[in-house]
Structure formats: structure tokens, C-alpha cells
Amino acid sequence: MNNSDVCVLVTGVGGGSLGREIIKAFKIAPHNYKIVATDASAKSVGLFETSHRYIVPEANSEKYLTSIQNICSKEKVQVIVPGSEPETEIISKNKKLFSEKNITVLTNPWETIQTCKDKLNLTNFLTSKGIPCPKSILFENDSTIKQIEQYPVVIKPRSGAGSRNVFLAHDENEAKFFGNYLLKHGSEAIIQEYVGDYEAEYTIGILYADNGKLMTSIAMKRLLEGGLSTRQITKGQNNDKKYVISSGISQGEFNEFTEVRKAGESIAKVLATDGPINIQCRKTKDGILPFEINPRFSGTTGSRSLVGCNEPDILCRYRLFGEIPQQLNYEVGFVLRDLQEKFITQDDIEKIPKI
């Protein structure tokens, strides 16, 4: 196989999405890539990052896989990198369908994804392996609130990823309200202990391949007081301490952070990852506590690439050509983010093929 101009298909490329971050990484990689982008919406800004773009059905459509296969055939795709949660699941589950056509899928094994999908079971699993985690319980009804030992707490969906429908509750009434809100809208909810301080929050990227070969390990200390990165910020009812939940748009400081990275490597190894994993955690007096784990590339993928840790490029080169990166000496410093606008005409939108 020619190792130049590798054709990669990146799915789920809407604004601010993981898919968009993956495109950024491939664009600044030290190798040549032909990037094909797909999304279910014609008004997804990531589609306009490349001239090879398609509108596809939603991931839960019975037509989805056929659409992706047709695009792969037309564009001679060599690698698929899913950029949304639903697409990661279905593409990982059907890896064999693509491997039979010599198409490489850059995801973790289906089993690892399922282990991480249920946040409550994941916490229990990690705890059983000796990895400390925030205390978490299932919200079943109002009586569950009696089990809360200390406020505030985080109320979040039992499955899913990102900061969507994640709430901070400071008392019984708020905990009941948010728990019942999630139940009403079809999501099982968990109550998670709020741990540590927002000024000691990190996001860790670990890339393992072939049952334990460590490819990359990188950590960023998050900046959470800016409006772009903050979903919810409140003060304690009996003190002036600030309690913060991230919006999911990460920015911050890249440095060695050895203790944090090593903790992330241990978690990834316990989960038997064979691909990228992103771990959000806080460094506390009780150790480094992970509160969100997603077995995929991260919303910080583009930022990591800017400092010299280009995970999509590294994994792609390894899977296709067996290339193992030299020890990474990535830049130390801050990556800050903002919002950018892009003008698109109606004619641009109407010209995007639907497959």
C-alpha cells in the first residue's frame, strides 16, 4: 500500500464536534491525507473543511452502514474514524464488515466501548480493580436522595458522553429535580460525588495498541473559569467555594503531569483498550479520581495535535504501516480556544451529495 495520501473518512463533523477535532489533527499531520467528511446535517461546518463531503443517514438508520460502505467504495477509503458517539458504536460493532474490504477502523474493541458506556457499572468495575473513583449511585426515585452523604453532587445520565444533561445539585430539592428531569426525558440518572477542586481538573489522552503497546500519553490541566469552557458555576451555600462543571470545550495547560498521566495509563490498561481513550479526572487529597471516561478520541484531539501529540495520525500510521512513533517531546504551554465563523451559501449546501 502506498503510504502517501492516505484516504481517511471522518464521520460526525458538526460544529464543535469530535469529528471536527479529528479533521484538524489530520490537516496538521506531518503526512498527507485525503479527508472525506460525512454528517447527517448539511449545515455541519466540518463538511466544508474538505471538498470530499457527503450527507448520510443518522447512525440509527438501517441505511447508515450501506451509505458509509458506498462512500468508502467511491472514494477508495482506507481508514474510518467515527466522530460521534452513536457512529463509534455501530462502526466498532461492524468492524469486520470493513476489514473484509481492507478498510481500517480506528476505534476500540466493541467490548471496551460497552464496558465504558454504562457509567455506574464502569465505576463499580474500576473500584473492584483498586482504582479509586467518585462515589456513584443510581437515582431511582426521590427516596434515593437519602443516600447522599454530602452536597453538592453531580447528576448525570447513566450512559452517554460529554457534558449534555450534566447538572450540579446543592441540596435535596435540586437533586430530586434534576434526577426526575432526566428520568422524565428517558435517561437513567446517576448521582455522582463532586470531588476535588476545579483548579485541579485534567483531561488525559492515552493511546494503547495491540494489547498493551503504549503509543502516546498526554495530559492537559483544564482552564475552567472562562465562559467557553464552563457549563455551570456556583458558590457553596455555606461557603464561598466555587463549584464548576465543564461545558466540554476544553482548553488549558500542557505539561509533563507525570502522576496524572500514569494514573490514566493504569486505567486504560485495566479497561483493555486497543485504541484511544480520554479520561477526565481531578487530583485530590484522596488521589487522582476519574469522573468521566470515553473510549474514543477527544474533543481535545486538535489541541493535543498542536503541541505535537497527533493521536489520529499516530494510530493511523501504526495500523496501516506498522510505524511506531519515537518518544514524543511535545510542547509545554497553553492551548486556548475560541469560536470561529464560516460563511456558506445555500448553493454550497445544496451541492453536497446525499448517499
TAUR-V590565 format. One record per residue. RES is the residue in three letters. PHI is phi in whole degrees, -180 to 180 (999 if undefined). NEAR is the number of other ideal C-beta (glycine too) atoms within 8 Angstrom. Layout:
# TAUR-V590565
res & phi & near
RES & PHI & NEAR
RES & PHI & NEAR
This chain:
# TAUR-V590565
res & phi & near
MET & 999 & 5
ASN & -68 & 4
ASN & -94 & 8
SER & -116 & 6
ASP & 51 & 7
VAL & -65 & 13
CYS & -93 & 12
VAL & -115 & 16
LEU & -103 & 15
VAL & -112 & 16
THR & -102 & 17
GLY & 61 & 13
VAL & -111 & 17
GLY & -64 & 12
GLY & -58 & 7
GLY & 73 & 6
SER & -86 & 13
LEU & -59 & 13
GLY & -57 & 18
ARG & -63 & 16
GLU & -64 & 15
ILE & -65 & 15
ILE & -61 & 15
LYS & -55 & 11
ALA & -63 & 16
PHE & -65 & 13
LYS & -69 & 9
ILE & -102 & 8
ALA & -66 & 11
PRO & -79 & 4
HIS & -125 & 9
ASN & -89 & 6
TYR & -133 & 11
LYS & -93 & 10
ILE & -102 & 12
VAL & -109 & 15
ALA & -118 & 17
THR & -134 & 15
ASP & -161 & 15
ALA & -80 & 8
SER & -113 & 7
ALA & -70 & 9
LYS & -98 & 6
SER & -91 & 12
VAL & -63 & 12
GLY & -64 & 16
LEU & -62 & 14
PHE & -94 & 9
GLU & -87 & 11
THR & -148 & 10
SER & -84 & 3
HIS & -103 & 9
ARG & -141 & 11
TYR & -146 & 13
ILE & -97 & 12
VAL & -125 & 13
PRO & -65 & 8
GLU & -61 & 7
ALA & -62 & 11
ASN & -86 & 6
SER & -80 & 7
GLU & -67 & 3
LYS & -91 & 7
TYR & -60 & 13
LEU & -62 & 9
THR & -63 & 7
SER & -62 & 12
ILE & -63 & 14
GLN & -62 & 11
ASN & -64 & 9
ILE & -66 & 15
CYS & -59 & 14
SER & -67 & 8
LYS & -66 & 7
GLU & -96 & 11
LYS & 58 & 7
VAL & -68 & 12
GLN & -105 & 11
VAL & -140 & 15
ILE & -114 & 15
VAL & -127 & 14
PRO & -70 & 14
GLY & -114 & 16
SER & -140 & 12
GLU & -62 & 9
PRO & -62 & 9
GLU & -71 & 12
THR & -59 & 12
GLU & -64 & 12
ILE & -71 & 12
ILE & -71 & 15
SER & -63 & 14
LYS & -64 & 7
ASN & -111 & 9
LYS & -54 & 11
LYS & -61 & 6
LEU & -57 & 9
PHE & -87 & 14
SER & -62 & 10
GLU & -64 & 6
LYS & -109 & 9
ASN & 61 & 6
ILE & -110 & 11
THR & -91 & 12
VAL & -108 & 12
LEU & -93 & 13
THR & -136 & 12
ASN & -73 & 12
PRO & -60 & 10
TRP & -53 & 9
GLU & -65 & 7
THR & -66 & 14
ILE & -62 & 15
GLN & -68 & 8
THR & -60 & 12
CYS & -83 & 12
LYS & -67 & 9
ASP & -89 & 10
LYS & -65 & 14
LEU & -72 & 11
ASN & -64 & 8
LEU & -63 & 12
THR & -60 & 11
ASN & -64 & 8
PHE & -64 & 9
LEU & -64 & 12
THR & -61 & 10
SER & -66 & 6
LYS & -95 & 7
GLY & 86 & 4
ILE & -99 & 10
PRO & -67 & 7
CYS & -138 & 11
PRO & -61 & 11
LYS & -62 & 7
SER & -139 & 11
ILE & -136 & 9
LEU & -82 & 10
PHE & -83 & 14
GLU & -103 & 5
ASN & -164 & 5
ASP & -59 & 7
SER & -68 & 6
THR & -59 & 12
ILE & -59 & 11
LYS & -63 & 5
GLN & -82 & 7
ILE & -72 & 10
GLU & -90 & 4
GLN & -157 & 5
TYR & -106 & 10
PRO & -78 & 10
VAL & -131 & 13
VAL & -102 & 15
ILE & -108 & 16
LYS & -148 & 12
PRO & -64 & 13
ARG & -67 & 12
SER & -125 & 8
GLY & 103 & 9
ALA & -145 & 5
GLY & 79 & 7
SER & -100 & 8
ARG & -66 & 7
ASN & 58 & 9
VAL & -109 & 10
PHE & -131 & 12
LEU & -107 & 12
ALA & -115 & 13
HIS & -100 & 10
ASP & -156 & 8
GLU & -59 & 7
ASN & -62 & 6
GLU & -67 & 10
ALA & -63 & 16
LYS & -63 & 10
PHE & -61 & 9
PHE & -69 & 12
GLY & -63 & 15
ASN & -70 & 9
TYR & -60 & 9
LEU & -65 & 15
LEU & -62 & 11
LYS & -60 & 6
HIS & -100 & 7
GLY & 88 & 4
SER & -116 & 11
GLU & -65 & 10
ALA & -120 & 14
ILE & -120 & 14
ILE & -105 & 16
GLN & -117 & 13
GLU & -57 & 9
TYR & -83 & 10
VAL & -117 & 9
GLY & 65 & 9
ASP & -123 & 7
TYR & -65 & 11
GLU & -80 & 5
ALA & -124 & 10
GLU & -103 & 14
TYR & -132 & 15
THR & -120 & 15
ILE & -116 & 16
GLY & -114 & 19
ILE & -122 & 16
LEU & -126 & 14
TYR & -105 & 14
ALA & -141 & 10
ASP & 52 & 5
ASN & 57 & 6
GLY & 115 & 6
LYS & -84 & 8
LEU & -76 & 9
MET & -97 & 12
THR & -145 & 12
SER & -151 & 11
ILE & -148 & 13
ALA & -134 & 14
MET & -126 & 15
LYS & -83 & 11
ARG & -82 & 12
LEU & -98 & 11
LEU & -115 & 11
GLU & -89 & 8
GLY & -71 & 8
GLY & -60 & 4
LEU & -65 & 10
SER & -100 & 14
THR & -112 & 13
ARG & -89 & 8
GLN & -147 & 8
ILE & -138 & 8
THR & -137 & 9
LYS & -107 & 8
GLY & -63 & 10
GLN & -73 & 7
ASN & -120 & 3
ASN & -157 & 6
ASP & -100 & 5
LYS & -66 & 6
LYS & -89 & 8
TYR & -118 & 13
VAL & -131 & 10
ILE & -121 & 13
SER & -72 & 14
SER & -78 & 9
GLY & 98 & 9
ILE & -92 & 10
SER & -92 & 14
GLN & -147 & 13
GLY & 161 & 11
GLU & -102 & 8
PHE & -98 & 15
ASN & -154 & 7
GLU & -65 & 5
PHE & 42 & 9
THR & -58 & 6
GLU & -61 & 8
VAL & -67 & 13
ARG & -62 & 14
LYS & -62 & 8
ALA & -63 & 13
GLY & -64 & 16
GLU & -62 & 11
SER & -65 & 9
ILE & -63 & 15
ALA & -61 & 12
LYS & -68 & 10
VAL & -60 & 9
LEU & -84 & 12
ALA & 54 & 9
THR & -71 & 13
ASP & -137 & 10
GLY & 156 & 15
PRO & -80 & 15
ILE & -144 & 18
ASN & -119 & 15
ILE & -124 & 14
GLN & -101 & 12
CYS & -152 & 15
ARG & -128 & 13
LYS & -89 & 10
THR & -127 & 11
LYS & -66 & 2
ASP & -96 & 6
GLY & 112 & 7
ILE & -94 & 12
LEU & -109 & 13
PRO & -79 & 14
PHE & -118 & 11
GLU & -153 & 8
ILE & -133 & 12
ASN & -130 & 9
PRO & -83 & 14
ARG & -162 & 15
PHE & -65 & 13
SER & -118 & 14
GLY & -65 & 11
THR & -98 & 12
THR & -57 & 16
GLY & -64 & 11
SER & -65 & 13
ARG & -62 & 17
SER & -64 & 16
LEU & -62 & 9
VAL & -94 & 13
GLY & 108 & 9
CYS & -118 & 12
ASN & -95 & 12
GLU & -62 & 16
PRO & -60 & 16
ASP & -64 & 13
ILE & -63 & 13
LEU & -68 & 14
CYS & -62 & 14
ARG & -65 & 12
TYR & -70 & 13
ARG & -65 & 9
LEU & -84 & 12
PHE & -124 & 7
GLY & 72 & 5
GLU & -74 & 6
ILE & -109 & 6
PRO & -68 & 10
GLN & -68 & 3
GLN & -54 & 4
LEU & -81 & 9
ASN & -112 & 4
TYR & -78 & 10
GLU & -67 & 7
VAL & -102 & 7
GLY & 157 & 7
PHE & -111 & 8
VAL & -115 & 11
LEU & -111 & 6
ARG & -128 & 9
ASP & -146 & 5
LEU & -103 & 4
GLN & -123 & 4
GLU & -107 & 4
LYS & -141 & 6
PHE & -87 & 4
ILE & -135 & 8
THR & -87 & 6
GLN & -62 & 5
ASP & -64 & 6
ASP & -58 & 9
ILE & -67 & 10
GLU & -69 & 7
LYS & -83 & 6
ILE & -73 & 11
PRO & -67 & 7
LYS & -105 & 6
ILE & -126 & 9
